[in-house]
Protein backbone atom coordinates (compact mmCIF):
# COMPACT_ATOMS: atom_id res chain seq x y z
CA UNK A 1 0.00 0.00 0.00
CA UNK A 2 1.32 3.41 -1.02
CA UNK A 3 1.53 5.95 1.79
CA UNK A 4 2.27 9.63 1.25
CA UNK A 5 3.84 11.58 4.13
CA UNK A 6 4.18 15.28 3.22
CA UNK A 7 7.05 17.02 5.02
CA UNK A 8 5.93 20.00 7.06
CA UNK A 9 9.40 21.50 6.64
CA UNK A 10 8.31 22.71 3.18
CA UNK A 11 5.11 24.37 4.43
CA UNK A 12 4.55 28.07 5.09
CA UNK A 13 5.12 28.30 8.85
CA UNK A 14 2.99 31.44 9.08
CA UNK A 15 0.00 29.37 7.91
CA UNK A 16 0.57 25.91 9.37
CA UNK A 17 -3.10 25.21 10.13
CA UNK A 18 -4.09 26.08 6.57
CA UNK A 19 -1.25 24.07 5.03
CA UNK A 20 -2.10 20.97 7.08
CA UNK A 21 -5.83 21.27 6.45
CA UNK A 22 -5.18 21.23 2.69
CA UNK A 23 -3.61 17.75 2.91
CA UNK A 24 -5.62 16.32 5.82
CA UNK A 25 -7.93 14.23 3.64
CA UNK A 26 -5.43 13.19 0.96
CA UNK A 27 -2.20 12.36 2.84
CA UNK A 28 -1.62 9.26 4.96
CA UNK A 29 0.86 10.80 7.38
CA UNK A 30 2.47 14.11 8.25
CA UNK A 31 6.27 14.00 8.22
CA UNK A 32 7.82 16.11 10.96
CA UNK A 33 11.55 16.78 10.62
CA UNK A 34 13.20 17.58 13.93
CA UNK A 35 16.75 18.96 13.61
CA UNK A 36 19.12 19.99 16.38
CA UNK A 37 21.83 21.88 14.50
CA UNK A 38 24.40 19.27 15.53
CA UNK A 39 23.53 15.99 13.84
CA UNK A 40 22.53 18.01 10.78
CA UNK A 41 23.48 21.62 9.95
CA UNK A 42 19.99 23.03 10.43
CA UNK A 43 17.47 23.70 13.22
CA UNK A 44 13.74 23.16 12.77
CA UNK A 45 11.25 22.71 15.64
CA UNK A 46 10.66 20.66 18.74
CA UNK A 47 7.92 18.86 20.66
CA UNK A 48 6.06 22.10 21.45
CA UNK A 49 5.16 22.67 17.80
CA UNK A 50 4.16 19.04 17.35
CA UNK A 51 1.95 19.18 20.44
CA UNK A 52 0.19 22.28 19.12
CA UNK A 53 -0.56 20.89 15.67
CA UNK A 54 -1.64 17.57 17.20
CA UNK A 55 -4.69 19.42 18.53
CA UNK A 56 -6.02 20.07 15.03
CA UNK A 57 -4.79 17.16 12.88
CA UNK A 58 -5.85 13.53 12.82
CA UNK A 59 -3.02 12.46 10.51
CA UNK A 60 -0.43 9.90 11.60
CA UNK A 61 2.51 11.92 12.92
CA UNK A 62 5.69 10.56 11.33
CA UNK A 63 8.38 12.18 13.49
CA UNK A 64 11.90 12.06 12.08
CA UNK A 65 14.55 12.83 14.71
CA UNK A 66 17.70 14.18 13.09
CA UNK A 67 19.29 14.76 16.46
CA UNK A 68 22.30 13.54 18.42
CA UNK A 69 21.60 11.11 21.27
CA UNK A 70 17.84 10.79 20.60
CA UNK A 71 17.16 8.86 23.83
CA UNK A 72 17.14 12.22 25.63
CA UNK A 73 13.97 13.36 23.91
CA UNK A 74 11.87 10.41 22.76
CA UNK A 75 9.53 10.60 25.77
CA UNK A 76 8.81 14.26 25.00
CA UNK A 77 7.99 13.54 21.37
CA UNK A 78 5.80 10.60 22.33
CA UNK A 79 3.91 12.84 24.75
CA UNK A 80 3.59 15.53 22.07
CA UNK A 81 1.67 13.12 19.84
CA UNK A 82 4.14 11.18 17.70
CA UNK A 83 2.74 7.98 16.21
CA UNK A 84 6.06 6.94 14.63
CA UNK A 85 9.50 8.02 15.81
CA UNK A 86 12.45 7.55 13.48
CA UNK A 87 15.98 7.78 14.80
CA UNK A 88 19.14 7.79 12.70
CA UNK A 89 21.49 4.84 12.84
CA UNK A 90 24.37 7.32 12.76
CA UNK A 91 23.06 9.44 15.65
CA UNK A 92 23.90 7.13 18.55
CA UNK A 93 25.59 3.88 19.62
CA UNK A 94 22.62 2.41 21.49
CA UNK A 95 20.14 1.99 18.66
CA UNK A 96 18.46 -1.15 20.01
CA UNK A 97 17.98 0.41 23.43
CA UNK A 98 16.40 3.52 21.90
CA UNK A 99 14.14 1.53 19.57
CA UNK A 100 12.92 -0.62 22.46
CA UNK A 101 12.24 2.50 24.52
CA UNK A 102 10.20 4.02 21.69
CA UNK A 103 7.99 0.92 21.51
CA UNK A 104 7.57 0.89 25.29
CA UNK A 105 6.16 4.42 24.98
CA UNK A 106 3.42 3.07 22.69
CA UNK A 107 4.96 4.57 19.55
CA UNK A 108 6.11 2.73 16.43
CA UNK A 109 9.92 2.66 16.17
CA UNK A 110 11.74 3.36 12.93
CA UNK A 111 15.36 3.77 11.92
CA UNK A 112 16.98 5.80 9.16
CA UNK A 113 20.24 5.77 7.23
CA UNK A 114 22.01 8.52 5.33
CA UNK A 115 22.77 7.98 1.62
CA UNK A 116 26.34 6.78 2.25
CA UNK A 117 25.46 4.30 5.02
CA UNK A 118 25.22 0.73 3.69
CA UNK A 119 21.75 -0.79 4.07
CA UNK A 120 23.02 -4.19 5.23
CA UNK A 121 24.10 -2.61 8.52
CA UNK A 122 20.42 -2.51 9.54
CA UNK A 123 19.79 -6.25 9.28
CA UNK A 124 20.31 -6.93 13.03
CA UNK A 125 17.84 -4.14 13.86
CA UNK A 126 14.90 -5.27 11.73
CA UNK A 127 13.26 -7.15 14.59
CA UNK A 128 13.01 -3.89 16.55
CA UNK A 129 11.38 -1.64 13.93
CA UNK A 130 8.11 -1.13 12.09
CA UNK A 131 9.68 1.07 9.41
CA UNK A 132 13.04 1.84 7.85
CA UNK A 133 13.74 5.24 6.30
CA UNK A 134 16.28 5.60 3.51
CA UNK A 135 17.41 9.17 3.02
CA UNK A 136 17.46 9.90 -0.69
CA UNK A 137 19.27 13.22 -0.10
CA UNK A 138 21.74 14.32 2.55
CA UNK A 139 19.63 15.12 5.62
CA UNK A 140 19.31 18.67 6.87
CA UNK A 141 17.61 20.76 4.21
CA UNK A 142 14.50 20.47 2.06
CA UNK A 143 14.34 21.06 -1.67
CA UNK A 144 17.34 18.91 -2.60
CA UNK A 145 17.57 16.67 -5.67
CA UNK A 146 16.88 12.95 -5.41
CA UNK A 147 20.03 10.75 -5.40
CA UNK A 148 19.24 7.81 -7.74
CA UNK A 149 21.94 5.58 -6.26
CA UNK A 150 20.00 5.40 -2.98
CA UNK A 151 17.53 3.09 -4.73
CA UNK A 152 20.13 0.35 -4.29
CA UNK A 153 19.79 0.71 -0.53
CA UNK A 154 16.02 0.49 -0.87
CA UNK A 155 16.38 -2.65 -2.99
CA UNK A 156 18.76 -4.25 -0.47
CA UNK A 157 16.42 -3.46 2.40
CA UNK A 158 13.45 -4.84 0.51
CA UNK A 159 15.28 -8.11 0.02
CA UNK A 160 16.39 -8.29 3.67
CA UNK A 161 12.88 -7.58 4.92
CA UNK A 162 11.37 -10.21 2.62
CA UNK A 163 13.92 -12.74 3.86
CA UNK A 164 13.09 -11.89 7.48
CA UNK A 165 9.38 -12.51 6.94
CA UNK A 166 8.54 -9.30 8.78
CA UNK A 167 6.02 -6.64 7.80
CA UNK A 168 8.18 -3.51 7.74
CA UNK A 169 7.50 -0.35 5.75
CA UNK A 170 10.28 1.19 3.68
CA UNK A 171 10.15 4.98 3.59
CA UNK A 172 12.17 7.31 1.35
CA UNK A 173 12.78 10.97 2.03
CA UNK A 174 14.34 13.61 -0.18
CA UNK A 175 13.66 14.92 -3.66
CA UNK A 176 10.47 12.86 -4.07
CA UNK A 177 8.42 14.19 -6.98
CA UNK A 178 6.20 12.74 -9.69
CA UNK A 179 9.40 12.30 -11.69
CA UNK A 180 11.37 10.38 -9.07
CA UNK A 181 8.83 8.44 -7.00
CA UNK A 182 8.50 5.53 -9.43
CA UNK A 183 12.19 4.60 -9.18
CA UNK A 184 11.94 4.37 -5.39
CA UNK A 185 8.65 2.48 -5.61
CA UNK A 186 10.08 -0.04 -8.08
CA UNK A 187 13.05 -0.58 -5.74
CA UNK A 188 10.68 -1.53 -2.92
CA UNK A 189 9.65 1.64 -1.06
CA UNK A 190 6.01 2.08 -0.04
CA UNK A 191 6.11 5.24 2.12
CA UNK A 192 7.09 8.50 0.43
CA UNK A 193 8.05 11.77 2.07
CA UNK A 194 7.33 14.66 -0.26
CA UNK A 195 7.93 18.22 0.87
CA UNK A 196 8.28 20.87 -1.80
CA UNK A 197 6.39 18.84 -4.42
CA UNK A 198 3.31 18.88 -2.17
CA UNK A 199 3.37 22.01 -0.01
CA UNK A 200 4.72 24.28 -2.76
CA UNK A 201 2.08 23.04 -5.23
CA UNK A 202 -0.92 25.19 -6.10
CA UNK A 203 -3.13 22.23 -5.19
CA UNK A 204 -1.42 19.99 -2.61
CA UNK A 205 -4.18 17.37 -2.71
CA UNK A 206 -3.85 17.08 -6.49
CA UNK A 207 -0.07 16.79 -6.12
CA UNK A 208 -0.53 13.88 -3.70
CA UNK A 209 -2.98 12.23 -6.10
CA UNK A 210 -0.42 12.54 -8.89
CA UNK A 211 2.26 10.87 -6.75
CA UNK A 212 -0.07 7.93 -6.13
CA UNK A 213 -1.03 7.73 -9.81
CA UNK A 214 2.61 7.41 -10.92
CA UNK A 215 2.98 4.31 -8.75
CA UNK A 216 -0.20 2.60 -10.00
C-alpha positions in Angstrom: 0.0 0.0 0.0 1.3 3.4 -1.0 1.5 5.9 1.8 2.3 9.6 1.2 3.8 11.6 4.1 4.2 15.3 3.2 7.0 17.0 5.0 5.9 20.0 7.1 9.4 21.5 6.6 8.3 22.7 3.2 5.1 24.4 4.4 4.5 28.1 5.1 5.1 28.3 8.9 3.0 31.4 9.1 0.0 29.4 7.9 0.6 25.9 9.4 -3.1 25.2 10.1 -4.1 26.1 6.6 -1.3 24.1 5.0 -2.1 21.0 7.1 -5.8 21.3 6.4 -5.2 21.2 2.7 -3.6 17.7 2.9 -5.6 16.3 5.8 -7.9 14.2 3.6 -5.4 13.2 1.0 -2.2 12.4 2.8 -1.6 9.3 5.0 0.9 10.8 7.4 2.5 14.1 8.3 6.3 14.0 8.2 7.8 16.1 11.0 11.6 16.8 10.6 13.2 17.6 13.9 16.8 19.0 13.6 19.1 20.0 16.4 21.8 21.9 14.5 24.4 19.3 15.5 23.5 16.0 13.8 22.5 18.0 10.8 23.5 21.6 9.9 20.0 23.0 10.4 17.5 23.7 13.2 13.7 23.2 12.8 11.2 22.7 15.6 10.7 20.7 18.7 7.9 18.9 20.7 6.1 22.1 21.4 5.2 22.7 17.8 4.2 19.0 17.3 2.0 19.2 20.4 0.2 22.3 19.1 -0.6 20.9 15.7 -1.6 17.6 17.2 -4.7 19.4 18.5 -6.0 20.1 15.0 -4.8 17.2 12.9 -5.8 13.5 12.8 -3.0 12.5 10.5 -0.4 9.9 11.6 2.5 11.9 12.9 5.7 10.6 11.3 8.4 12.2 13.5 11.9 12.1 12.1 14.5 12.8 14.7 17.7 14.2 13.1 19.3 14.8 16.5 22.3 13.5 18.4 21.6 11.1 21.3 17.8 10.8 20.6 17.2 8.9 23.8 17.1 12.2 25.6 14.0 13.4 23.9 11.9 10.4 22.8 9.5 10.6 25.8 8.8 14.3 25.0 8.0 13.5 21.4 5.8 10.6 22.3 3.9 12.8 24.8 3.6 15.5 22.1 1.7 13.1 19.8 4.1 11.2 17.7 2.7 8.0 16.2 6.1 6.9 14.6 9.5 8.0 15.8 12.5 7.6 13.5 16.0 7.8 14.8 19.1 7.8 12.7 21.5 4.8 12.8 24.4 7.3 12.8 23.1 9.4 15.7 23.9 7.1 18.6 25.6 3.9 19.6 22.6 2.4 21.5 20.1 2.0 18.7 18.5 -1.1 20.0 18.0 0.4 23.4 16.4 3.5 21.9 14.1 1.5 19.6 12.9 -0.6 22.5 12.2 2.5 24.5 10.2 4.0 21.7 8.0 0.9 21.5 7.6 0.9 25.3 6.2 4.4 25.0 3.4 3.1 22.7 5.0 4.6 19.6 6.1 2.7 16.4 9.9 2.7 16.2 11.7 3.4 12.9 15.4 3.8 11.9 17.0 5.8 9.2 20.2 5.8 7.2 22.0 8.5 5.3 22.8 8.0 1.6 26.3 6.8 2.2 25.5 4.3 5.0 25.2 0.7 3.7 21.8 -0.8 4.1 23.0 -4.2 5.2 24.1 -2.6 8.5 20.4 -2.5 9.5 19.8 -6.2 9.3 20.3 -6.9 13.0 17.8 -4.1 13.9 14.9 -5.3 11.7 13.3 -7.2 14.6 13.0 -3.9 16.6 11.4 -1.6 13.9 8.1 -1.1 12.1 9.7 1.1 9.4 13.0 1.8 7.8 13.7 5.2 6.3 16.3 5.6 3.5 17.4 9.2 3.0 17.5 9.9 -0.7 19.3 13.2 -0.1 21.7 14.3 2.6 19.6 15.1 5.6 19.3 18.7 6.9 17.6 20.8 4.2 14.5 20.5 2.1 14.3 21.1 -1.7 17.3 18.9 -2.6 17.6 16.7 -5.7 16.9 12.9 -5.4 20.0 10.8 -5.4 19.2 7.8 -7.7 21.9 5.6 -6.3 20.0 5.4 -3.0 17.5 3.1 -4.7 20.1 0.4 -4.3 19.8 0.7 -0.5 16.0 0.5 -0.9 16.4 -2.6 -3.0 18.8 -4.2 -0.5 16.4 -3.5 2.4 13.4 -4.8 0.5 15.3 -8.1 0.0 16.4 -8.3 3.7 12.9 -7.6 4.9 11.4 -10.2 2.6 13.9 -12.7 3.9 13.1 -11.9 7.5 9.4 -12.5 6.9 8.5 -9.3 8.8 6.0 -6.6 7.8 8.2 -3.5 7.7 7.5 -0.3 5.8 10.3 1.2 3.7 10.2 5.0 3.6 12.2 7.3 1.3 12.8 11.0 2.0 14.3 13.6 -0.2 13.7 14.9 -3.7 10.5 12.9 -4.1 8.4 14.2 -7.0 6.2 12.7 -9.7 9.4 12.3 -11.7 11.4 10.4 -9.1 8.8 8.4 -7.0 8.5 5.5 -9.4 12.2 4.6 -9.2 11.9 4.4 -5.4 8.6 2.5 -5.6 10.1 0.0 -8.1 13.1 -0.6 -5.7 10.7 -1.5 -2.9 9.6 1.6 -1.1 6.0 2.1 0.0 6.1 5.2 2.1 7.1 8.5 0.4 8.0 11.8 2.1 7.3 14.7 -0.3 7.9 18.2 0.9 8.3 20.9 -1.8 6.4 18.8 -4.4 3.3 18.9 -2.2 3.4 22.0 0.0 4.7 24.3 -2.8 2.1 23.0 -5.2 -0.9 25.2 -6.1 -3.1 22.2 -5.2 -1.4 20.0 -2.6 -4.2 17.4 -2.7 -3.9 17.1 -6.5 -0.1 16.8 -6.1 -0.5 13.9 -3.7 -3.0 12.2 -6.1 -0.4 12.5 -8.9 2.3 10.9 -6.7 -0.1 7.9 -6.1 -1.0 7.7 -9.8 2.6 7.4 -10.9 3.0 4.3 -8.7 -0.2 2.6 -10.0 
